[in-house]
Amino acid sequence: MTEDFTRTLGLRVKTLRTQQGYTQDRLCAKLQLLGCDFTRSALAKVEVGQRRLYPEELRALKQALQISYEDLLE
């Protein structure tokens, strides 16, 4: 992943999260229930483009936000 893609994906995650009314803590709790050990700090770094997402984290985000991969990667 390029830095631009990482930053763009992070902004997309933040947009989708806020559109659904989730706080970072609440989304992380949902991710953890899905078996994805994701902290609020990690999510904050993703949202500002300082941390990349692993494939299993993308899958968990898709499930937690109940969206398609297309919505997430748009």
PDB file of N, CA, C and O in Angstrom:
ATOM      1  N   MET A   1       0.838  -1.186   0.000  1.00  0.00           N
ATOM      2  CA  MET A   1       0.000   0.000   0.000  1.00  0.00           C
ATOM      3  C   MET A   1       0.879   1.244   0.000  1.00  0.00           C
ATOM      4  O   MET A   1       1.891   1.306   0.698  1.00  0.00           O
ATOM      5  N   THR A   2       0.483   2.217  -0.780  1.00  0.00           N
ATOM      6  CA  THR A   2       1.208   3.483  -0.785  1.00  0.00           C
ATOM      7  C   THR A   2       0.738   4.344   0.386  1.00  0.00           C
ATOM      8  O   THR A   2      -0.304   4.091   0.992  1.00  0.00           O
ATOM      9  N   GLU A   3       1.529   5.358   0.681  1.00  0.00           N
ATOM     10  CA  GLU A   3       1.137   6.258   1.770  1.00  0.00           C
ATOM     11  C   GLU A   3      -0.170   6.967   1.460  1.00  0.00           C
ATOM     12  O   GLU A   3      -1.000   7.158   2.348  1.00  0.00           O
ATOM     13  N   ASP A   4      -0.357   7.358   0.204  1.00  0.00           N
ATOM     14  CA  ASP A   4      -1.604   8.030  -0.177  1.00  0.00           C
ATOM     15  C   ASP A   4      -2.802   7.110   0.013  1.00  0.00           C
ATOM     16  O   ASP A   4      -3.842   7.535   0.518  1.00  0.00           O
ATOM     17  N   PHE A   5      -2.658   5.852  -0.389  1.00  0.00           N
ATOM     18  CA  PHE A   5      -3.748   4.898  -0.226  1.00  0.00           C
ATOM     19  C   PHE A   5      -4.046   4.669   1.253  1.00  0.00           C
ATOM     20  O   PHE A   5      -5.207   4.609   1.656  1.00  0.00           O
ATOM     21  N   THR A   6      -2.996   4.544   2.055  1.00  0.00           N
ATOM     22  CA  THR A   6      -3.172   4.338   3.496  1.00  0.00           C
ATOM     23  C   THR A   6      -3.915   5.511   4.119  1.00  0.00           C
ATOM     24  O   THR A   6      -4.811   5.318   4.942  1.00  0.00           O
ATOM     25  N   ARG A   7      -3.548   6.712   3.731  1.00  0.00           N
ATOM     26  CA  ARG A   7      -4.205   7.924   4.256  1.00  0.00           C
ATOM     27  C   ARG A   7      -5.664   7.999   3.789  1.00  0.00           C
ATOM     28  O   ARG A   7      -6.560   8.314   4.572  1.00  0.00           O
ATOM     29  N   THR A   8      -5.884   7.708   2.515  1.00  0.00           N
ATOM     30  CA  THR A   8      -7.240   7.746   1.955  1.00  0.00           C
ATOM     31  C   THR A   8      -8.131   6.693   2.606  1.00  0.00           C
ATOM     32  O   THR A   8      -9.281   6.973   2.946  1.00  0.00           O
ATOM     33  N   LEU A   9      -7.608   5.496   2.777  1.00  0.00           N
ATOM     34  CA  LEU A   9      -8.377   4.433   3.431  1.00  0.00           C
ATOM     35  C   LEU A   9      -8.707   4.809   4.867  1.00  0.00           C
ATOM     36  O   LEU A   9      -9.816   4.556   5.336  1.00  0.00           O
ATOM     37  N   GLY A  10      -7.762   5.406   5.563  1.00  0.00           N
ATOM     38  CA  GLY A  10      -8.000   5.836   6.938  1.00  0.00           C
ATOM     39  C   GLY A  10      -9.118   6.864   7.032  1.00  0.00           C
ATOM     40  O   GLY A  10      -9.969   6.785   7.918  1.00  0.00           O
ATOM     41  N   LEU A  11      -9.113   7.824   6.120  1.00  0.00           N
ATOM     42  CA  LEU A  11     -10.181   8.828   6.096  1.00  0.00           C
ATOM     43  C   LEU A  11     -11.529   8.188   5.776  1.00  0.00           C
ATOM     44  O   LEU A  11     -12.562   8.598   6.305  1.00  0.00           O
ATOM     45  N   ARG A  12     -11.510   7.181   4.908  1.00  0.00           N
ATOM     46  CA  ARG A  12     -12.751   6.474   4.552  1.00  0.00           C
ATOM     47  C   ARG A  12     -13.300   5.733   5.765  1.00  0.00           C
ATOM     48  O   ARG A  12     -14.506   5.754   6.014  1.00  0.00           O
ATOM     49  N   VAL A  13     -12.419   5.077   6.521  1.00  0.00           N
ATOM     50  CA  VAL A  13     -12.839   4.374   7.735  1.00  0.00           C
ATOM     51  C   VAL A  13     -13.464   5.363   8.720  1.00  0.00           C
ATOM     52  O   VAL A  13     -14.514   5.092   9.301  1.00  0.00           O
ATOM     53  N   LYS A  14     -12.810   6.505   8.899  1.00  0.00           N
ATOM     54  CA  LYS A  14     -13.341   7.519   9.823  1.00  0.00           C
ATOM     55  C   LYS A  14     -14.701   8.027   9.364  1.00  0.00           C
ATOM     56  O   LYS A  14     -15.617   8.175  10.173  1.00  0.00           O
ATOM     57  N   THR A  15     -14.835   8.292   8.073  1.00  0.00           N
ATOM     58  CA  THR A  15     -16.103   8.781   7.532  1.00  0.00           C
ATOM     59  C   THR A  15     -17.219   7.767   7.757  1.00  0.00           C
ATOM     60  O   THR A  15     -18.300   8.122   8.228  1.00  0.00           O
ATOM     61  N   LEU A  16     -16.957   6.513   7.423  1.00  0.00           N
ATOM     62  CA  LEU A  16     -17.973   5.465   7.599  1.00  0.00           C
ATOM     63  C   LEU A  16     -18.328   5.286   9.073  1.00  0.00           C
ATOM     64  O   LEU A  16     -19.496   5.106   9.418  1.00  0.00           O
ATOM     65  N   ARG A  17     -17.318   5.336   9.938  1.00  0.00           N
ATOM     66  CA  ARG A  17     -17.550   5.178  11.378  1.00  0.00           C
ATOM     67  C   ARG A  17     -18.446   6.299  11.895  1.00  0.00           C
ATOM     68  O   ARG A  17     -19.420   6.047  12.604  1.00  0.00           O
ATOM     69  N   THR A  18     -18.116   7.525  11.538  1.00  0.00           N
ATOM     70  CA  THR A  18     -18.892   8.656  12.057  1.00  0.00           C
ATOM     71  C   THR A  18     -20.295   8.710  11.451  1.00  0.00           C
ATOM     72  O   THR A  18     -21.246   9.102  12.127  1.00  0.00           O
ATOM     73  N   GLN A  19     -20.430   8.317  10.177  1.00  0.00           N
ATOM     74  CA  GLN A  19     -21.750   8.278   9.547  1.00  0.00           C
ATOM     75  C   GLN A  19     -22.684   7.326  10.293  1.00  0.00           C
ATOM     76  O   GLN A  19     -23.891   7.555  10.363  1.00  0.00           O
ATOM     77  N   GLN A  20     -22.121   6.272  10.841  1.00  0.00           N
ATOM     78  CA  GLN A  20     -22.934   5.296  11.559  1.00  0.00           C
ATOM     79  C   GLN A  20     -23.056   5.621  13.049  1.00  0.00           C
ATOM     80  O   GLN A  20     -23.682   4.878  13.805  1.00  0.00           O
ATOM     81  N   GLY A  21     -22.454   6.733  13.461  1.00  0.00           N
ATOM     82  CA  GLY A  21     -22.599   7.178  14.841  1.00  0.00           C
ATOM     83  C   GLY A  21     -21.737   6.433  15.850  1.00  0.00           C
ATOM     84  O   GLY A  21     -22.016   6.466  17.049  1.00  0.00           O
ATOM     85  N   TYR A  22     -20.700   5.767  15.376  1.00  0.00           N
ATOM     86  CA  TYR A  22     -19.810   5.032  16.282  1.00  0.00           C
ATOM     87  C   TYR A  22     -18.676   5.914  16.770  1.00  0.00           C
ATOM     88  O   TYR A  22     -18.102   6.688  16.003  1.00  0.00           O
ATOM     89  N   THR A  23     -18.358   5.792  18.045  1.00  0.00           N
ATOM     90  CA  THR A  23     -17.121   6.373  18.552  1.00  0.00           C
ATOM     91  C   THR A  23     -16.010   5.380  18.231  1.00  0.00           C
ATOM     92  O   THR A  23     -16.276   4.234  17.869  1.00  0.00           O
ATOM     93  N   GLN A  24     -14.777   5.823  18.364  1.00  0.00           N
ATOM     94  CA  GLN A  24     -13.660   4.901  18.149  1.00  0.00           C
ATOM     95  C   GLN A  24     -13.739   3.740  19.143  1.00  0.00           C
ATOM     96  O   GLN A  24     -13.519   2.589  18.767  1.00  0.00           O
ATOM     97  N   ASP A  25     -14.046   4.031  20.390  1.00  0.00           N
ATOM     98  CA  ASP A  25     -14.149   2.978  21.406  1.00  0.00           C
ATOM     99  C   ASP A  25     -15.238   1.964  21.070  1.00  0.00           C
ATOM    100  O   ASP A  25     -15.038   0.759  21.222  1.00  0.00           O
ATOM    101  N   ARG A  26     -16.374   2.447  20.619  1.00  0.00           N
ATOM    102  CA  ARG A  26     -17.488   1.540  20.314  1.00  0.00           C
ATOM    103  C   ARG A  26     -17.163   0.640  19.118  1.00  0.00           C
ATOM    104  O   ARG A  26     -17.458  -0.555  19.135  1.00  0.00           O
ATOM    105  N   LEU A  27     -16.556   1.220  18.084  1.00  0.00           N
ATOM    106  CA  LEU A  27     -16.186   0.408  16.934  1.00  0.00           C
ATOM    107  C   LEU A  27     -15.136  -0.629  17.323  1.00  0.00           C
ATOM    108  O   LEU A  27     -15.208  -1.775  16.879  1.00  0.00           O
ATOM    109  N   CYS A  28     -14.176  -0.249  18.133  1.00  0.00           N
ATOM    110  CA  CYS A  28     -13.154  -1.204  18.580  1.00  0.00           C
ATOM    111  C   CYS A  28     -13.770  -2.332  19.398  1.00  0.00           C
ATOM    112  O   CYS A  28     -13.339  -3.480  19.297  1.00  0.00           O
ATOM    113  N   ALA A  29     -14.766  -2.013  20.201  1.00  0.00           N
ATOM    114  CA  ALA A  29     -15.455  -3.055  20.969  1.00  0.00           C
ATOM    115  C   ALA A  29     -16.133  -4.047  20.023  1.00  0.00           C
ATOM    116  O   ALA A  29     -16.081  -5.256  20.249  1.00  0.00           O
ATOM    117  N   LYS A  30     -16.768  -3.538  18.967  1.00  0.00           N
ATOM    118  CA  LYS A  30     -17.402  -4.424  17.984  1.00  0.00           C
ATOM    119  C   LYS A  30     -16.353  -5.285  17.280  1.00  0.00           C
ATOM    120  O   LYS A  30     -16.569  -6.475  17.053  1.00  0.00           O
ATOM    121  N   LEU A  31     -15.225  -4.681  16.939  1.00  0.00           N
ATOM    122  CA  LEU A  31     -14.160  -5.433  16.282  1.00  0.00           C
ATOM    123  C   LEU A  31     -13.630  -6.540  17.194  1.00  0.00           C
ATOM    124  O   LEU A  31     -13.362  -7.653  16.742  1.00  0.00           O
ATOM    125  N   GLN A  32     -13.486  -6.228  18.458  1.00  0.00           N
ATOM    126  CA  GLN A  32     -12.993  -7.229  19.404  1.00  0.00           C
ATOM    127  C   GLN A  32     -13.984  -8.375  19.572  1.00  0.00           C
ATOM    128  O   GLN A  32     -13.574  -9.523  19.741  1.00  0.00           O
ATOM    129  N   LEU A  33     -15.269  -8.081  19.527  1.00  0.00           N
ATOM    130  CA  LEU A  33     -16.275  -9.143  19.586  1.00  0.00           C
ATOM    131  C   LEU A  33     -16.196 -10.057  18.360  1.00  0.00           C
ATOM    132  O   LEU A  33     -16.579 -11.225  18.418  1.00  0.00           O
ATOM    133  N   LEU A  34     -15.698  -9.513  17.263  1.00  0.00           N
ATOM    134  CA  LEU A  34     -15.531 -10.296  16.045  1.00  0.00           C
ATOM    135  C   LEU A  34     -14.186 -11.027  16.016  1.00  0.00           C
ATOM    136  O   LEU A  34     -13.844 -11.673  15.026  1.00  0.00           O
ATOM    137  N   GLY A  35     -13.439 -10.919  17.099  1.00  0.00           N
ATOM    138  CA  GLY A  35     -12.168 -11.623  17.198  1.00  0.00           C
ATOM    139  C   GLY A  35     -10.972 -10.854  16.669  1.00  0.00           C
ATOM    140  O   GLY A  35      -9.895 -11.424  16.499  1.00  0.00           O
ATOM    141  N   CYS A  36     -11.148  -9.581  16.410  1.00  0.00           N
ATOM    142  CA  CYS A  36     -10.066  -8.739  15.899  1.00  0.00           C
ATOM    143  C   CYS A  36      -9.557  -7.877  17.056  1.00  0.00           C
ATOM    144  O   CYS A  36     -10.257  -6.977  17.520  1.00  0.00           O
ATOM    145  N   ASP A  37      -8.353  -8.153  17.512  1.00  0.00           N
ATOM    146  CA  ASP A  37      -7.785  -7.422  18.642  1.00  0.00           C
ATOM    147  C   ASP A  37      -7.302  -6.052  18.165  1.00  0.00           C
ATOM    148  O   ASP A  37      -6.152  -5.889  17.756  1.00  0.00           O
ATOM    149  N   PHE A  38      -8.193  -5.087  18.227  1.00  0.00           N
ATOM    150  CA  PHE A  38      -7.950  -3.753  17.687  1.00  0.00           C
ATOM    151  C   PHE A  38      -8.210  -2.731  18.778  1.00  0.00           C
ATOM    152  O   PHE A  38      -9.300  -2.696  19.348  1.00  0.00           O
ATOM    153  N   THR A  39      -7.222  -1.899  19.077  1.00  0.00           N
ATOM    154  CA  THR A  39      -7.370  -0.896  20.131  1.00  0.00           C
ATOM    155  C   THR A  39      -7.819   0.444  19.558  1.00  0.00           C
ATOM    156  O   THR A  39      -7.733   0.677  18.352  1.00  0.00           O
ATOM    157  N   ARG A  40      -8.291   1.307  20.424  1.00  0.00           N
ATOM    158  CA  ARG A  40      -8.681   2.648  20.003  1.00  0.00           C
ATOM    159  C   ARG A  40      -7.470   3.399  19.460  1.00  0.00           C
ATOM    160  O   ARG A  40      -7.584   4.144  18.487  1.00  0.00           O
ATOM    161  N   SER A  41      -6.328   3.206  20.078  1.00  0.00           N
ATOM    162  CA  SER A  41      -5.102   3.851  19.619  1.00  0.00           C
ATOM    163  C   SER A  41      -4.742   3.405  18.200  1.00  0.00           C
ATOM    164  O   SER A  41      -4.344   4.226  17.373  1.00  0.00           O
ATOM    165  N   ALA A  42      -4.878   2.122  17.921  1.00  0.00           N
ATOM    166  CA  ALA A  42      -4.595   1.608  16.577  1.00  0.00           C
ATOM    167  C   ALA A  42      -5.574   2.202  15.567  1.00  0.00           C
ATOM    168  O   ALA A  42      -5.175   2.584  14.467  1.00  0.00           O
ATOM    169  N   LEU A  43      -6.854   2.281  15.937  1.00  0.00           N
ATOM    170  CA  LEU A  43      -7.854   2.852  15.042  1.00  0.00           C
ATOM    171  C   LEU A  43      -7.562   4.326  14.772  1.00  0.00           C
ATOM    172  O   LEU A  43      -7.685   4.786  13.637  1.00  0.00           O
ATOM    173  N   ALA A  44      -7.181   5.056  15.794  1.00  0.00           N
ATOM    174  CA  ALA A  44      -6.847   6.477  15.617  1.00  0.00           C
ATOM    175  C   ALA A  44      -5.688   6.629  14.638  1.00  0.00           C
ATOM    176  O   ALA A  44      -5.708   7.531  13.801  1.00  0.00           O
ATOM    177  N   LYS A  45      -4.691   5.774  14.728  1.00  0.00           N
ATOM    178  CA  LYS A  45      -3.549   5.825  13.809  1.00  0.00           C
ATOM    179  C   LYS A  45      -3.971   5.472  12.385  1.00  0.00           C
ATOM    180  O   LYS A  45      -3.495   6.080  11.426  1.00  0.00           O
ATOM    181  N   VAL A  46      -4.858   4.495  12.245  1.00  0.00           N
ATOM    182  CA  VAL A  46      -5.373   4.142  10.919  1.00  0.00           C
ATOM    183  C   VAL A  46      -6.085   5.341  10.314  1.00  0.00           C
ATOM    184  O   VAL A  46      -5.869   5.670   9.148  1.00  0.00           O
ATOM    185  N   GLU A  47      -6.928   5.992  11.094  1.00  0.00           N
ATOM    186  CA  GLU A  47      -7.746   7.088  10.582  1.00  0.00           C
ATOM    187  C   GLU A  47      -6.933   8.295  10.127  1.00  0.00           C
ATOM    188  O   GLU A  47      -7.406   9.075   9.300  1.00  0.00           O
ATOM    189  N   VAL A  48      -5.733   8.462  10.644  1.00  0.00           N
ATOM    190  CA  VAL A  48      -4.885   9.581  10.202  1.00  0.00           C
ATOM    191  C   VAL A  48      -3.778   9.126   9.254  1.00  0.00           C
ATOM    192  O   VAL A  48      -2.909   9.916   8.885  1.00  0.00           O
ATOM    193  N   GLY A  49      -3.809   7.851   8.861  1.00  0.00           N
ATOM    194  CA  GLY A  49      -2.854   7.348   7.886  1.00  0.00           C
ATOM    195  C   GLY A  49      -1.496   6.988   8.430  1.00  0.00           C
ATOM    196  O   GLY A  49      -0.537   6.872   7.667  1.00  0.00           O
ATOM    197  N   GLN A  50      -1.390   6.805   9.746  1.00  0.00           N
ATOM    198  CA  GLN A  50      -0.113   6.450  10.362  1.00  0.00           C
ATOM    199  C   GLN A  50       0.063   4.940  10.543  1.00  0.00           C
ATOM    200  O   GLN A  50       1.133   4.483  10.947  1.00  0.00           O
ATOM    201  N   ARG A  51      -0.976   4.172  10.248  1.00  0.00           N
ATOM    202  CA  ARG A  51      -0.918   2.718  10.413  1.00  0.00           C
ATOM    203  C   ARG A  51      -1.721   2.070   9.298  1.00  0.00           C
ATOM    204  O   ARG A  51      -2.810   2.521   8.944  1.00  0.00           O
ATOM    205  N   ARG A  52      -1.157   1.006   8.757  1.00  0.00           N
ATOM    206  CA  ARG A  52      -1.844   0.258   7.706  1.00  0.00           C
ATOM    207  C   ARG A  52      -2.751  -0.796   8.316  1.00  0.00           C
ATOM    208  O   ARG A  52      -2.580  -1.202   9.466  1.00  0.00           O
ATOM    209  N   LEU A  53      -3.710  -1.223   7.529  1.00  0.00           N
ATOM    210  CA  LEU A  53      -4.632  -2.273   7.953  1.00  0.00           C
ATOM    211  C   LEU A  53      -4.195  -3.612   7.372  1.00  0.00           C
ATOM    212  O   LEU A  53      -3.751  -3.685   6.226  1.00  0.00           O
ATOM    213  N   TYR A  54      -4.322  -4.657   8.158  1.00  0.00           N
ATOM    214  CA  TYR A  54      -4.066  -6.014   7.700  1.00  0.00           C
ATOM    215  C   TYR A  54      -5.358  -6.568   7.099  1.00  0.00           C
ATOM    216  O   TYR A  54      -6.446  -6.096   7.431  1.00  0.00           O
ATOM    217  N   PRO A  55      -5.248  -7.566   6.216  1.00  0.00           N
ATOM    218  CA  PRO A  55      -6.450  -8.127   5.578  1.00  0.00           C
ATOM    219  C   PRO A  55      -7.525  -8.571   6.567  1.00  0.00           C
ATOM    220  O   PRO A  55      -8.712  -8.344   6.331  1.00  0.00           O
ATOM    221  N   GLU A  56      -7.124  -9.198   7.670  1.00  0.00           N
ATOM    222  CA  GLU A  56      -8.135  -9.642   8.641  1.00  0.00           C
ATOM    223  C   GLU A  56      -8.813  -8.458   9.333  1.00  0.00           C
ATOM    224  O   GLU A  56      -9.962  -8.567   9.761  1.00  0.00           O
ATOM    225  N   GLU A  57      -8.113  -7.339   9.443  1.00  0.00           N
ATOM    226  CA  GLU A  57      -8.709  -6.135  10.018  1.00  0.00           C
ATOM    227  C   GLU A  57      -9.706  -5.512   9.042  1.00  0.00           C
ATOM    228  O   GLU A  57     -10.759  -5.027   9.455  1.00  0.00           O
ATOM    229  N   LEU A  58      -9.377  -5.523   7.751  1.00  0.00           N
ATOM    230  CA  LEU A  58     -10.326  -5.040   6.736  1.00  0.00           C
ATOM    231  C   LEU A  58     -11.603  -5.865   6.764  1.00  0.00           C
ATOM    232  O   LEU A  58     -12.706  -5.324   6.688  1.00  0.00           O
ATOM    233  N   ARG A  59     -11.443  -7.180   6.873  1.00  0.00           N
ATOM    234  CA  ARG A  59     -12.600  -8.085   6.920  1.00  0.00           C
ATOM    235  C   ARG A  59     -13.461  -7.787   8.155  1.00  0.00           C
ATOM    236  O   ARG A  59     -14.688  -7.751   8.063  1.00  0.00           O
ATOM    237  N   ALA A  60     -12.823  -7.577   9.294  1.00  0.00           N
ATOM    238  CA  ALA A  60     -13.561  -7.282  10.519  1.00  0.00           C
ATOM    239  C   ALA A  60     -14.261  -5.922  10.431  1.00  0.00           C
ATOM    240  O   ALA A  60     -15.397  -5.784  10.885  1.00  0.00           O
ATOM    241  N   LEU A  61     -13.598  -4.927   9.857  1.00  0.00           N
ATOM    242  CA  LEU A  61     -14.231  -3.609   9.682  1.00  0.00           C
ATOM    243  C   LEU A  61     -15.455  -3.710   8.793  1.00  0.00           C
ATOM    244  O   LEU A  61     -16.489  -3.101   9.069  1.00  0.00           O
ATOM    245  N   LYS A  62     -15.330  -4.483   7.724  1.00  0.00           N
ATOM    246  CA  LYS A  62     -16.461  -4.703   6.821  1.00  0.00           C
ATOM    247  C   LYS A  62     -17.647  -5.287   7.580  1.00  0.00           C
ATOM    248  O   LYS A  62     -18.783  -4.849   7.397  1.00  0.00           O
ATOM    249  N   GLN A  63     -17.385  -6.263   8.421  1.00  0.00           N
ATOM    250  CA  GLN A  63     -18.454  -6.900   9.200  1.00  0.00           C
ATOM    251  C   GLN A  63     -19.004  -5.955  10.264  1.00  0.00           C
ATOM    252  O   GLN A  63     -20.220  -5.833  10.417  1.00  0.00           O
ATOM    253  N   ALA A  64     -18.128  -5.296  10.989  1.00  0.00           N
ATOM    254  CA  ALA A  64     -18.563  -4.425  12.084  1.00  0.00           C
ATOM    255  C   ALA A  64     -19.411  -3.258  11.579  1.00  0.00           C
ATOM    256  O   ALA A  64     -20.389  -2.871  12.219  1.00  0.00           O
ATOM    257  N   LEU A  65     -19.034  -2.704  10.435  1.00  0.00           N
ATOM    258  CA  LEU A  65     -19.766  -1.568   9.884  1.00  0.00           C
ATOM    259  C   LEU A  65     -20.898  -1.999   8.956  1.00  0.00           C
ATOM    260  O   LEU A  65     -21.675  -1.167   8.485  1.00  0.00           O
ATOM    261  N   GLN A  66     -20.986  -3.298   8.696  1.00  0.00           N
ATOM    262  CA  GLN A  66     -22.009  -3.875   7.821  1.00  0.00           C
ATOM    263  C   GLN A  66     -22.023  -3.178   6.465  1.00  0.00           C
ATOM    264  O   GLN A  66     -23.050  -2.677   6.006  1.00  0.00           O
ATOM    265  N   ILE A  67     -20.849  -3.163   5.841  1.00  0.00           N
ATOM    266  CA  ILE A  67     -20.677  -2.545   4.534  1.00  0.00           C
ATOM    267  C   ILE A  67     -19.989  -3.537   3.605  1.00  0.00           C
ATOM    268  O   ILE A  67     -19.536  -4.596   4.038  1.00  0.00           O
ATOM    269  N   SER A  68     -19.916  -3.190   2.341  1.00  0.00           N
ATOM    270  CA  SER A  68     -19.215  -4.026   1.370  1.00  0.00           C
ATOM    271  C   SER A  68     -17.753  -3.569   1.290  1.00  0.00           C
ATOM    272  O   SER A  68     -17.396  -2.490   1.761  1.00  0.00           O
ATOM    273  N   TYR A  69     -16.932  -4.409   0.691  1.00  0.00           N
ATOM    274  CA  TYR A  69     -15.550  -4.013   0.446  1.00  0.00           C
ATOM    275  C   TYR A  69     -15.505  -2.787  -0.469  1.00  0.00           C
ATOM    276  O   TYR A  69     -14.649  -1.916  -0.314  1.00  0.00           O
ATOM    277  N   GLU A  70     -16.428  -2.733  -1.414  1.00  0.00           N
ATOM    278  CA  GLU A  70     -16.484  -1.591  -2.319  1.00  0.00           C
ATOM    279  C   GLU A  70     -16.717  -0.286  -1.550  1.00  0.00           C
ATOM    280  O   GLU A  70     -16.092   0.736  -1.833  1.00  0.00           O
ATOM    281  N   ASP A  71     -17.630  -0.342  -0.572  1.00  0.00           N
ATOM    282  CA  ASP A  71     -17.887   0.843   0.253  1.00  0.00           C
ATOM    283  C   ASP A  71     -16.637   1.257   1.009  1.00  0.00           C
ATOM    284  O   ASP A  71     -16.330   2.444   1.130  1.00  0.00           O
ATOM    285  N   LEU A  72     -15.930   0.275   1.511  1.00  0.00           N
ATOM    286  CA  LEU A  72     -14.742   0.544   2.324  1.00  0.00           C
ATOM    287  C   LEU A  72     -13.585   1.055   1.482  1.00  0.00           C
ATOM    288  O   LEU A  72     -12.853   1.945   1.915  1.00  0.00           O
ATOM    289  N   LEU A  73     -13.409   0.512   0.297  1.00  0.00           N
ATOM    290  CA  LEU A  73     -12.263   0.847  -0.536  1.00  0.00           C
ATOM    291  C   LEU A  73     -12.555   1.915  -1.581  1.00  0.00           C
ATOM    292  O   LEU A  73     -11.687   2.239  -2.393  1.00  0.00           O
ATOM    293  N   GLU A  74     -13.739   2.454  -1.571  1.00  0.00           N
ATOM    294  CA  GLU A  74     -14.159   3.464  -2.541  1.00  0.00           C
ATOM    295  C   GLU A  74     -13.264   4.672  -2.539  1.00  0.00           C
ATOM    296  O   GLU A  74     -13.491   5.609  -3.304  1.00  0.00           O
TER     297      GLU A  74
END
